[in-house]
Amino acid sequence: MTLRITYLLCWSANCLKGLKEYVNSAWQIQDDPYSGDAFNSYNDGPLDDGSQMGPFYEIETSSPAAALKPGESIIHSQITIHITGDKKLLNKTAVRSFGVSLDEVEKVFE
C-alpha cells in the first residue's frame, strides 16, 4: 500500500510595491476593512449551532487594499497548485521548486 499525502501550494504571482494592507475577508461589517491577510484558508466544519456550510476546503488570496480613483486599476492574480502523491516524490518537487524538504516544512509546525 502506497501512502498518499496531499499538499496544497499557493503563490500569489502579483505583489505590488508599496501596498501592504489587505482587505479583511470576514463576512461582517468591518471596523477596519484594511486589516486583512494576503492568504487565507478555511476548512469548513460544524458551526456553533451544529449546522455546516460545506463540506469544503478553501484557500484564497486577497488583493491589496488600494484606494483607487475613478479610472484607476490594479491587477491581482494568483496561481494555486494542488499536488497529491507519494511523499518521496513530493519531496523531490519541494526541494527543486522551493529549496526545502518536506521534513523541514513539517518541523516548522511541530
BELBELMO-V330526 format. One record per residue. N is the residue number from 1. RES is the residue in three letters. PHI is phi in radians with two decimals (999 if undefined). PSI is psi in whole degrees, -180 to 180 (* if undefined). Layout:
BEGIN
N,RES,PHI,PSI ; N,RES,PHI,PSI
END
This chain:
BEGIN
1,MET,999,129 ; 2,THR,-1.63,129 ; 3,LEU,-1.26,127 ; 4,ARG,-1.84,126 ; 5,ILE,-2.12,138 ; 6,THR,-1.92,132 ; 7,TYR,-2.17,141 ; 8,LEU,-2.01,122 ; 9,LEU,-1.97,132 ; 10,CYS,-2.31,136 ; 11,TRP,-2.43,128 ; 12,SER,-1.46,119 ; 13,ALA,-1.43,-9 ; 14,ASN,-2.23,100 ; 15,CYS,-1.85,119 ; 16,LEU,-1.66,128 ; 17,LYS,-1.11,138 ; 18,GLY,1.50,-15 ; 19,LEU,-1.74,113 ; 20,LYS,-2.08,-5 ; 21,GLU,-1.78,144 ; 22,TYR,-2.18,152 ; 23,VAL,-1.13,145 ; 24,ASN,-1.51,119 ; 25,SER,-1.67,12 ; 26,ALA,-1.11,144 ; 27,TRP,-1.47,70 ; 28,GLN,-2.90,166 ; 29,ILE,-1.14,132 ; 30,GLN,-1.75,133 ; 31,ASP,-1.26,-36 ; 32,ASP,-2.34,84 ; 33,PRO,-1.19,-9 ; 34,TYR,-1.87,29 ; 35,SER,-1.98,36 ; 36,GLY,-1.63,-171 ; 37,ASP,-1.99,153 ; 38,ALA,-1.22,-36 ; 39,PHE,-2.20,139 ; 40,ASN,-2.38,148 ; 41,SER,-2.42,148 ; 42,TYR,-2.35,134 ; 43,ASN,-2.08,101 ; 44,ASP,-1.07,134 ; 45,GLY,-2.48,-175 ; 46,PRO,-1.07,139 ; 47,LEU,-1.43,173 ; 48,ASP,-0.96,-34 ; 49,ASP,-1.52,5 ; 50,GLY,1.60,-14 ; 51,SER,-1.36,175 ; 52,GLN,-2.57,137 ; 53,MET,-1.32,-38 ; 54,GLY,-1.60,-139 ; 55,PRO,-1.49,136 ; 56,PHE,-2.82,162 ; 57,TYR,-2.15,132 ; 58,GLU,-2.27,138 ; 59,ILE,-2.26,138 ; 60,GLU,-2.55,158 ; 61,THR,-2.02,148 ; 62,SER,-1.84,145 ; 63,SER,-1.29,156 ; 64,PRO,-1.04,147 ; 65,ALA,-1.42,101 ; 66,ALA,-1.98,121 ; 67,ALA,-1.39,95 ; 68,LEU,-1.60,143 ; 69,LYS,-1.53,160 ; 70,PRO,-0.90,131 ; 71,GLY,1.58,-15 ; 72,GLU,-1.47,158 ; 73,SER,-2.70,161 ; 74,ILE,-2.29,163 ; 75,ILE,-2.03,129 ; 76,HIS,-2.14,125 ; 77,SER,-2.37,158 ; 78,GLN,-2.49,156 ; 79,ILE,-2.17,128 ; 80,THR,-2.08,129 ; 81,ILE,-2.13,126 ; 82,HIS,-2.05,115 ; 83,ILE,-2.08,131 ; 84,THR,-2.10,134 ; 85,GLY,3.06,-171 ; 86,ASP,-1.17,138 ; 87,LYS,-1.02,-39 ; 88,LYS,-1.08,-43 ; 89,LEU,-1.25,-40 ; 90,LEU,-1.12,-34 ; 91,ASN,-1.08,-42 ; 92,LYS,-1.05,-41 ; 93,THR,-1.12,-44 ; 94,ALA,-1.10,-43 ; 95,VAL,-1.14,-45 ; 96,ARG,-1.18,-40 ; 97,SER,-1.46,-37 ; 98,PHE,-2.12,-9 ; 99,GLY,1.34,14 ; 100,VAL,-2.38,150 ; 101,SER,-1.48,162 ; 102,LEU,-1.14,-33 ; 103,ASP,-1.08,-40 ; 104,GLU,-1.11,-41 ; 105,VAL,-1.13,-46 ; 106,GLU,-1.10,-34 ; 107,LYS,-1.11,-31 ; 108,VAL,-1.09,-31 ; 109,PHE,-1.70,7 ; 110,GLU,-1.38,*
END
